[in-house]
Amino acid sequence: MTHHLFSQAWAARLPAGLESGLSGAALALLLLPAMPGVLAPLPLAVLHSRLARSEGGRSALRDAFTFALSFFTVHLAWLPTSMADVLGPLGGLLTVLVLPAAALTWAVPLALTRLAGGPGTLLALPFAWVLLEALRTTGPLAFPWGAPGYALTDTPLAQLASLGGVSLLTLLVTFAASVLAGLGGRRRGAAALILLAVWSAGLLWARLGTRAAPEASRTAVLVQGAIDPRVKARGRTLEELDVYLTLTRQALSSGPAAVVVWPETASPLPASDARVRGPLRRLNVPMLLGAPGDVPGEVRNSAYGFDERVTGRQDKRVLVPFGERLPLAGVLGFLYTPLLNSLGMPGYTSATPGKRLSVFPLGDLRAGVSICYESVFPGLSRQAVGAGANLLVVISNDAWFGRGQGAEQHFQMGRVRAIETGRFLLRAGNDGVSAVVDPRGQVVFRAPRGERAAYRVPFGVTSTVTPFVRSGDWVLGVSFAFLLLVLCCRRSARSGP
């Protein structure tokens, strides 16, 4: 049996479950902003080592689930608290159920990889990670929080996202974990050289394969209204609109701006409503703002472009599960009805998802907009840039996250969209995070959270087409093909002479 570096360091002292649990928690901590995310392969190597040495699917599932549950318990520690603030103690308690559900989205695919990969498990695992993270971005329960690749956001290796998206970053982190997990084998030197070569190539691309960020020669105004979401929940009023209009006028009194950005649901009425349209026209500046949709009889969360008139509307396409819509409501309605009554939300109505992409023309700007949760889905920003967007904009309301790490994680993931597409990103949040991110993912400006203000900020526009925009998530296709090859080779070996 192969003796692994991490097994020797941990297993002699720790029970198996505690080893997996501590490793999962360590990975969660390394995904926190300002932590050395480049170390993320280390706790993952412990998991990969255990999976490769497991006796079968049951033990692999146990180890993977323990690791994942520990990870998500730490990574999503803010979730029950924030939901309790919005929905009360029962709502916070029910949110705890997200943790084992999220853990299963890692544990089941990883255990299946062990069953299918056999002796080649360590080689198959990195590609399985890419596939499972792609699956977590699809379907009615899509929740891609916590992908390992985001650990590299604040490292030079993050520039590889312009080549292959966050999938390539995840592949890089998990490949390093598999190499480290096999360092005790007979081919230790070869494995170490492969790891060194791959990471060196990544650093070389970061230095030579990407362009320097263009000059931020334009001015935008980001407006942060800091309106308590619980006040909004009790009923929208025109006083909210007045807050944003006043802050915008104050910022524009210092000089013109290329664009003004208000956050998600900033206006209580659609921008097409005369009570909103008139005051916006008098501001005399191109704008992007969040407001309700104007489709009668439907709840829609929308973004509007405004330049003397409404120039476009885009409805939020990816809705937050259990927040903006009830997944499988037609089947599970008998469960939702009493639950909503218990939470004091008997009249809850799921929002209607949008279907169309809009690239908003605002002078010579072509803005691709993501509404809050949409910013963690790489395909949406890629689609916008492919349709001609020379600027990315995120409008969000992260106030319901509270003061935990949720808003920071949301912002961290969104920064990678700027690298993937080679675009400046303007972000306006109700109480933050309001910021400017350049095409290399660097934060040019960031406003204090919770402050009510409007900020004049620098930004630029670009027309460069990155390999990721041009070719899409090719890493996913390669990973799927490789796993099929592993499966075919495994079956061939079993049926051989």
C-alpha positions as CSV (number, residue, x, y, z in Angstrom):
1,M,0.0,0.0,0.0
2,T,1.3,3.4,-0.9
3,H,2.1,5.6,2.1
4,H,1.2,9.2,1.5
5,L,2.8,12.3,2.9
6,F,-0.4,13.6,4.3
7,S,-1.5,10.3,5.8
8,Q,1.8,10.0,7.7
9,A,1.4,13.6,9.0
10,W,-2.3,13.2,10.1
11,A,-3.6,9.7,10.3
12,A,-1.3,8.5,13.0
13,R,-2.8,11.1,15.4
14,L,-6.3,11.6,14.2
15,P,-9.4,9.4,13.7
16,A,-10.5,9.2,10.0
17,G,-13.6,11.3,10.5
18,L,-11.7,14.1,12.4
19,E,-9.0,14.1,9.7
20,S,-11.5,14.6,6.9
21,G,-13.5,17.2,8.9
22,L,-10.5,19.3,9.8
23,S,-9.3,19.2,6.2
24,G,-12.6,20.5,5.0
25,A,-12.6,23.3,7.5
26,A,-9.1,24.2,6.5
27,L,-10.1,24.5,2.8
28,A,-13.0,26.8,3.8
29,L,-10.7,29.1,5.8
30,L,-8.3,29.3,2.8
31,L,-11.2,30.5,0.6
32,L,-11.7,33.5,2.9
33,P,-10.5,36.9,1.4
34,A,-7.0,37.8,2.4
35,M,-6.1,34.2,3.2
36,P,-3.2,32.5,1.3
37,G,-5.4,30.6,-1.2
38,V,-2.4,29.2,-2.9
39,L,-2.3,26.7,-0.1
40,A,-5.7,25.3,-0.9
41,P,-4.3,22.1,-2.5
42,L,-3.0,21.0,0.9
43,P,-6.3,20.2,2.6
44,L,-7.6,18.9,-0.7
45,A,-4.6,16.5,-0.9
46,V,-5.7,14.9,2.4
47,L,-9.2,14.2,0.9
48,H,-7.7,12.9,-2.4
49,S,-5.4,10.6,-0.4
50,R,-8.2,9.2,1.6
51,L,-10.4,8.7,-1.4
52,A,-7.6,6.9,-3.3
53,R,-7.0,4.6,-0.4
54,S,-10.6,3.9,0.5
55,E,-11.8,0.3,0.4
56,G,-14.9,1.1,-1.7
57,G,-17.8,3.4,-2.5
58,R,-19.2,3.5,1.0
59,S,-16.0,4.6,2.8
60,A,-15.3,7.0,0.0
61,L,-18.7,8.6,0.4
62,R,-18.2,8.8,4.1
63,D,-14.9,10.6,3.8
64,A,-16.1,12.9,1.1
65,F,-19.3,13.8,2.9
66,T,-17.4,14.5,6.2
67,F,-15.0,16.7,4.4
68,A,-17.7,18.5,2.4
69,L,-20.0,19.0,5.4
70,S,-17.2,20.5,7.4
71,F,-16.3,22.8,4.5
72,F,-19.8,24.1,4.0
73,T,-20.4,24.5,7.7
74,V,-17.5,26.9,7.9
75,H,-17.9,28.4,4.4
76,L,-21.6,29.1,4.8
77,A,-21.6,29.9,8.5
78,W,-23.1,33.3,7.7
79,L,-26.2,31.8,6.1
80,P,-28.4,30.7,9.1
81,T,-27.7,34.0,10.9
82,S,-28.6,36.2,8.0
83,M,-31.7,34.2,7.2
84,A,-32.8,34.3,10.9
85,D,-32.6,38.1,10.6
86,V,-34.9,38.1,7.6
87,L,-37.2,35.1,8.3
88,G,-37.0,34.7,12.0
89,P,-35.5,31.8,14.1
90,L,-37.4,29.1,12.2
91,G,-36.1,30.5,8.9
92,G,-32.6,30.4,10.2
93,L,-33.0,26.9,11.5
94,L,-34.4,25.6,8.2
95,T,-31.4,27.1,6.4
96,V,-29.1,24.7,8.2
97,L,-30.5,22.0,5.9
98,V,-28.6,23.6,3.0
99,L,-25.3,22.4,4.6
100,P,-25.8,18.6,4.2
101,A,-27.5,19.2,0.8
102,A,-24.5,21.2,-0.5
103,A,-22.2,18.5,1.0
104,L,-23.9,15.8,-1.0
105,T,-23.3,17.7,-4.3
106,W,-19.5,17.2,-3.6
107,A,-19.6,13.8,-1.8
108,V,-21.7,11.8,-4.3
109,P,-19.7,12.7,-7.5
110,L,-16.4,12.2,-5.7
111,A,-17.4,8.8,-4.3
112,L,-18.6,7.8,-7.8
113,T,-15.2,8.9,-9.2
114,R,-13.5,6.5,-6.7
115,L,-15.7,3.7,-7.9
116,A,-15.1,4.4,-11.6
117,G,-11.5,5.4,-11.3
118,G,-10.1,2.5,-9.3
119,P,-6.3,2.7,-9.3
120,G,-6.6,5.8,-11.4
121,T,-8.6,7.8,-8.9
122,L,-6.0,10.4,-8.2
123,L,-5.7,11.2,-11.9
124,A,-9.5,11.2,-12.4
125,L,-10.3,13.4,-9.4
126,P,-9.3,16.8,-10.8
127,F,-11.4,16.3,-13.9
128,A,-14.3,15.1,-11.7
129,W,-14.1,18.3,-9.7
130,V,-14.5,20.4,-12.9
131,L,-17.5,18.4,-13.9
132,L,-19.2,18.4,-10.5
133,E,-18.7,22.2,-10.2
134,A,-20.3,22.7,-13.6
135,L,-23.3,20.6,-12.5
136,R,-23.7,22.8,-9.5
137,T,-24.3,25.8,-11.8
138,T,-27.3,24.1,-13.5
139,G,-30.8,23.1,-12.6
140,P,-33.4,24.5,-10.2
141,L,-31.1,24.1,-7.2
142,A,-28.0,25.8,-8.8
143,F,-25.7,26.9,-6.0
144,P,-22.0,27.2,-7.1
145,W,-20.8,28.7,-3.9
146,G,-17.4,27.4,-2.8
147,A,-15.7,26.1,-6.0
148,P,-12.0,25.4,-5.2
149,G,-10.8,27.6,-8.1
150,Y,-11.9,30.7,-6.3
151,A,-9.1,30.2,-3.8
152,L,-6.7,31.6,-6.4
153,T,-8.6,34.9,-6.9
154,D,-6.0,37.0,-5.1
155,T,-3.0,35.1,-6.7
156,P,-1.2,35.7,-10.0
157,L,-2.5,32.3,-11.1
158,A,-6.0,33.8,-11.3
159,Q,-5.1,35.3,-14.7
160,L,-5.5,31.8,-16.1
161,A,-9.3,32.4,-15.9
162,S,-8.9,34.5,-19.0
163,L,-7.8,31.3,-20.7
164,G,-10.2,28.8,-19.3
165,G,-12.5,30.4,-16.8
166,V,-12.8,29.4,-13.2
167,S,-13.0,25.8,-14.3
168,L,-9.3,26.0,-15.2
169,L,-8.5,27.4,-11.8
170,T,-10.4,24.5,-10.1
171,L,-8.5,22.0,-12.3
172,L,-5.2,23.6,-11.3
173,V,-6.0,23.5,-7.6
174,T,-7.3,20.0,-7.6
175,F,-4.6,18.6,-9.9
176,A,-2.0,20.0,-7.4
177,A,-3.9,18.2,-4.6
178,S,-3.7,14.9,-6.5
179,V,0.0,15.3,-7.1
180,L,0.6,16.1,-3.5
181,A,-1.5,13.1,-2.4
182,G,0.7,10.9,-4.5
183,L,4.1,12.3,-3.4
184,G,4.9,9.2,-1.3
185,G,4.8,6.9,-4.4
186,R,7.6,5.5,-6.5
187,R,7.2,8.3,-9.0
188,R,7.5,11.1,-6.5
189,G,10.1,13.1,-8.5
190,A,8.1,12.9,-11.8
191,A,4.9,14.0,-10.0
192,A,6.7,16.9,-8.4
193,L,8.2,18.0,-11.7
194,I,4.7,17.9,-13.4
195,L,3.3,20.0,-10.6
196,L,6.1,22.5,-10.9
197,A,5.8,22.7,-14.7
198,V,2.0,23.3,-14.6
199,W,2.2,26.0,-11.9
200,S,5.2,27.7,-13.7
201,A,3.2,27.7,-16.9
202,G,0.4,29.3,-15.1
203,L,2.6,32.1,-13.7
204,L,4.2,32.6,-17.1
205,W,0.7,33.1,-18.6
206,A,-0.2,35.5,-15.9
207,R,2.9,37.6,-16.7
208,L,3.2,37.3,-20.4
209,G,-0.1,36.0,-21.8
210,T,-2.4,38.7,-20.4
211,R,-2.3,42.4,-21.2
212,A,-1.9,45.2,-18.7
213,A,-5.2,46.7,-17.5
214,P,-6.1,49.7,-19.7
215,E,-6.2,53.2,-18.3
216,A,-9.3,54.0,-16.2
217,S,-9.9,57.3,-17.9
218,R,-13.7,57.6,-17.4
219,T,-15.9,58.4,-14.4
220,A,-18.9,56.5,-13.2
221,V,-21.1,57.2,-10.2
222,L,-21.9,54.2,-8.0
223,V,-24.8,54.9,-5.6
224,Q,-25.1,53.0,-2.3
225,G,-28.5,53.7,-0.7
226,A,-28.0,51.5,2.4
227,I,-31.7,50.9,2.8
228,D,-32.6,48.2,5.3
229,P,-34.0,45.2,3.4
230,R,-36.5,44.6,6.2
231,V,-38.0,48.1,5.5
232,K,-38.3,47.1,1.8
233,A,-40.0,43.9,2.8
234,R,-42.7,45.8,4.7
235,G,-43.6,47.8,1.6
236,R,-41.9,49.9,-1.0
237,T,-42.2,53.7,-0.9
238,L,-41.2,56.6,-3.1
239,E,-38.9,57.7,-0.2
240,E,-36.4,55.1,-1.4
241,L,-36.4,56.7,-4.8
242,D,-35.8,60.1,-3.2
243,V,-32.7,58.8,-1.4
244,Y,-31.2,57.6,-4.7
245,L,-32.1,60.8,-6.6
246,T,-30.6,63.0,-3.9
247,L,-27.4,61.1,-3.7
248,T,-27.0,61.1,-7.4
249,R,-27.6,64.8,-7.7
250,Q,-24.9,65.5,-5.1
251,A,-22.4,63.3,-7.0
252,L,-23.2,64.9,-10.3
253,S,-22.8,68.4,-8.8
254,S,-19.0,67.8,-8.8
255,G,-18.9,67.1,-12.5
256,P,-20.3,64.9,-15.3
257,A,-20.2,61.1,-15.4
258,A,-20.2,58.6,-18.2
259,V,-22.8,56.4,-16.4
260,V,-24.6,56.2,-13.0
261,V,-25.3,52.8,-11.5
262,W,-27.9,52.1,-8.9
263,P,-28.1,48.7,-7.2
264,E,-30.6,45.9,-7.5
265,T,-34.2,46.9,-6.6
266,A,-33.1,50.5,-5.9
267,S,-36.3,52.0,-7.4
268,P,-39.7,50.9,-5.9
269,L,-41.3,51.3,-9.3
270,P,-40.4,50.3,-12.8
271,A,-38.2,52.8,-14.7
272,S,-40.9,53.0,-17.3
273,D,-43.4,54.4,-14.7
274,A,-43.9,58.2,-15.1
275,R,-43.1,58.8,-11.4
276,V,-39.6,57.4,-12.0
277,R,-39.1,58.3,-15.6
278,G,-39.5,62.0,-15.1
279,P,-36.9,62.4,-12.3
280,L,-34.5,60.2,-14.1
281,R,-34.7,62.3,-17.3
282,R,-34.0,65.4,-15.3
283,L,-30.7,63.9,-14.0
284,N,-29.5,64.1,-17.7
285,V,-27.0,61.2,-17.4
286,P,-26.9,57.6,-18.8
287,M,-28.0,55.2,-16.0
288,L,-28.4,51.6,-15.1
289,L,-30.7,50.8,-12.2
290,G,-32.5,47.9,-10.5
291,A,-36.3,48.0,-10.3
292,P,-39.3,45.8,-10.5
293,G,-40.3,44.5,-13.9
294,D,-43.1,46.1,-15.8
295,V,-44.9,42.9,-17.0
296,P,-48.4,43.0,-15.6
297,G,-49.3,40.2,-13.2
298,E,-45.7,38.9,-12.9
299,V,-43.0,39.4,-10.3
300,R,-39.8,40.2,-12.0
301,N,-36.5,41.5,-10.7
302,S,-35.1,43.7,-13.5
303,A,-32.3,46.0,-14.6
304,Y,-33.1,49.0,-16.8
305,G,-31.0,51.1,-19.0
306,F,-32.0,54.8,-19.1
307,D,-30.6,57.6,-21.3
308,E,-33.4,60.2,-21.6
309,R,-35.7,57.2,-22.0
310,V,-35.7,53.5,-21.2
311,T,-33.2,52.0,-23.5
312,G,-33.6,48.4,-22.4
313,R,-34.8,46.0,-19.7
314,Q,-33.3,42.7,-18.6
315,D,-35.0,40.5,-16.1
316,K,-33.0,38.4,-13.7
317,R,-32.5,35.1,-15.4
318,V,-31.0,33.0,-12.5
319,L,-33.1,33.2,-9.4
320,V,-32.0,32.3,-5.9
321,P,-33.4,28.9,-4.9
322,F,-35.9,29.3,-2.0
323,G,-35.2,33.1,-2.0
324,E,-36.7,34.3,-5.2
325,R,-38.4,31.1,-6.3
326,L,-39.5,27.8,-4.9
327,P,-37.9,24.9,-6.8
328,L,-40.3,22.2,-7.9
329,A,-43.2,24.1,-6.6
330,G,-45.7,22.1,-8.7
331,V,-44.6,18.9,-7.0
332,L,-43.8,20.2,-3.5
333,G,-46.6,22.7,-3.1
334,F,-48.1,20.6,-0.3
335,L,-44.9,21.2,1.7
336,Y,-44.4,24.8,0.8
337,T,-47.8,26.0,1.8
338,P,-47.7,25.2,5.6
339,L,-44.0,26.2,5.7
340,L,-44.7,29.6,4.2
341,N,-47.6,30.1,6.6
342,S,-45.3,29.2,9.6
343,L,-42.8,31.8,8.3
344,G,-45.4,34.5,8.1
345,M,-45.3,34.6,4.3
346,P,-48.6,33.2,3.1
347,G,-48.7,35.3,0.0
348,Y,-45.3,34.5,-1.3
349,T,-45.0,34.4,-5.0
350,S,-42.0,33.0,-7.0
351,A,-40.5,35.5,-9.4
352,T,-40.6,34.9,-13.1
353,P,-37.1,34.3,-14.6
354,G,-36.0,36.3,-17.6
355,K,-35.3,34.7,-20.9
356,R,-33.3,37.3,-22.9
357,L,-29.9,38.9,-22.7
358,S,-29.7,42.6,-23.1
359,V,-26.5,44.6,-23.8
360,F,-27.4,48.1,-22.7
361,P,-26.3,50.9,-25.1
362,L,-25.4,54.0,-23.1
363,G,-23.5,56.4,-25.4
364,D,-20.5,54.5,-26.6
365,L,-20.8,52.1,-23.6
366,R,-22.2,48.6,-24.1
367,A,-23.0,47.3,-20.7
368,G,-23.5,43.6,-19.9
369,V,-25.5,43.5,-16.6
370,S,-25.7,40.7,-14.0
371,I,-28.3,41.1,-11.3
372,C,-26.9,40.0,-7.9
373,Y,-26.7,36.1,-7.8
374,E,-26.1,36.0,-11.6
375,S,-22.6,37.3,-11.1
376,V,-21.4,33.8,-9.9
377,F,-22.3,32.2,-13.2
378,P,-19.5,32.6,-15.7
379,G,-21.6,31.8,-18.8
380,L,-23.8,34.9,-18.4
381,S,-20.9,37.4,-18.5
382,R,-19.2,35.5,-21.3
383,Q,-22.5,35.6,-23.2
384,A,-22.8,39.4,-22.7
385,V,-19.2,40.1,-23.9
386,G,-19.8,37.8,-26.9
387,A,-22.8,40.0,-27.7
388,G,-20.6,43.1,-27.7
389,A,-20.4,44.3,-24.1
390,N,-17.3,46.5,-23.5
391,L,-18.2,46.8,-19.7
392,L,-19.6,44.5,-17.1
393,V,-22.0,45.8,-14.4
394,V,-23.2,44.0,-11.3
395,I,-26.2,45.5,-9.4
396,S,-26.8,43.7,-6.1
397,N,-28.5,43.9,-2.8
398,D,-26.2,42.0,-0.4
399,A,-27.7,43.7,2.7
400,W,-29.5,40.4,3.6
401,F,-26.1,38.8,4.0
402,G,-25.6,40.7,7.2
403,R,-22.1,41.4,8.3
404,G,-20.8,37.9,7.8
405,Q,-18.6,36.6,5.0
406,G,-21.4,36.1,2.5
407,A,-21.1,39.4,0.8
408,E,-17.3,39.1,0.6
409,Q,-17.6,35.7,-1.0
410,H,-20.1,37.0,-3.5
411,F,-17.7,39.8,-4.4
412,Q,-14.7,37.5,-4.6
413,M,-16.4,35.3,-7.1
414,G,-17.7,38.2,-9.2
415,R,-14.2,39.5,-9.6
416,V,-13.2,36.5,-11.6
417,R,-15.8,37.4,-14.2
418,A,-13.7,40.5,-15.0
419,I,-10.6,38.3,-15.5
420,E,-12.5,35.8,-17.6
421,T,-13.8,38.4,-20.0
422,G,-11.1,41.1,-19.9
423,R,-13.5,43.8,-18.9
424,F,-13.8,46.4,-16.2
425,L,-16.5,45.6,-13.8
426,L,-18.7,48.2,-12.0
427,R,-20.5,46.9,-8.9
428,A,-23.2,48.8,-7.0
429,G,-24.7,47.2,-3.9
430,N,-27.5,48.5,-1.6
431,D,-25.2,48.5,1.4
432,G,-22.1,47.3,-0.5
433,V,-20.0,45.8,-1.8
434,S,-19.8,48.7,-4.2
435,A,-16.6,48.6,-6.2
436,V,-14.6,48.9,-9.4
437,V,-12.6,45.9,-10.6
438,D,-10.2,46.1,-13.5
439,P,-9.7,43.4,-16.2
440,R,-7.0,41.7,-14.1
441,G,-9.4,41.3,-11.2
442,Q,-7.7,44.0,-9.1
443,V,-9.9,46.2,-7.0
444,V,-9.5,49.8,-8.2
445,F,-12.0,51.2,-5.8
446,R,-14.1,49.9,-3.0
447,A,-16.7,51.8,-0.8
448,P,-17.1,51.1,2.9
449,R,-20.0,48.7,3.6
450,G,-23.1,50.1,5.1
451,E,-22.4,53.7,4.2
452,R,-25.1,55.8,2.5
453,A,-23.3,57.7,-0.3
454,A,-22.6,58.1,-4.0
455,Y,-19.1,57.6,-5.2
456,R,-17.3,59.1,-8.3
457,V,-15.1,56.3,-9.5
458,P,-12.7,55.6,-12.4
459,F,-13.2,52.9,-15.0
460,G,-12.3,52.1,-18.6
461,V,-13.6,50.1,-21.5
462,T,-12.0,47.4,-23.5
463,S,-12.7,45.4,-26.7
464,T,-10.2,42.6,-26.3
465,V,-11.6,39.1,-26.7
466,T,-10.1,36.7,-24.2
467,P,-9.6,33.0,-25.1
468,F,-12.4,32.1,-22.6
469,V,-14.9,34.4,-24.3
470,R,-13.8,33.0,-27.7
471,S,-13.8,29.3,-26.8
472,G,-16.1,29.0,-23.8
473,D,-15.7,26.4,-21.0
474,W,-13.4,24.1,-23.0
475,V,-12.0,22.8,-19.8
476,L,-15.3,21.2,-19.0
477,G,-15.4,19.4,-22.4
478,V,-11.8,18.2,-21.9
479,S,-12.7,17.0,-18.4
480,F,-15.8,15.1,-19.5
481,A,-13.8,13.4,-22.3
482,F,-11.0,12.4,-20.0
483,L,-13.4,10.9,-17.5
484,L,-15.1,8.9,-20.2
485,L,-11.6,7.6,-21.3
486,V,-10.9,6.6,-17.7
487,L,-14.2,4.8,-17.5
488,C,-13.6,3.0,-20.8
489,C,-10.0,2.0,-19.8
490,R,-11.3,0.7,-16.5
491,R,-14.0,-1.5,-18.2
492,S,-11.5,-2.7,-20.7
493,A,-9.1,-3.8,-17.9
494,R,-11.9,-5.7,-16.1
495,S,-12.9,-7.5,-19.3
496,G,-9.4,-8.3,-20.4
497,P,-7.7,-11.7,-20.4
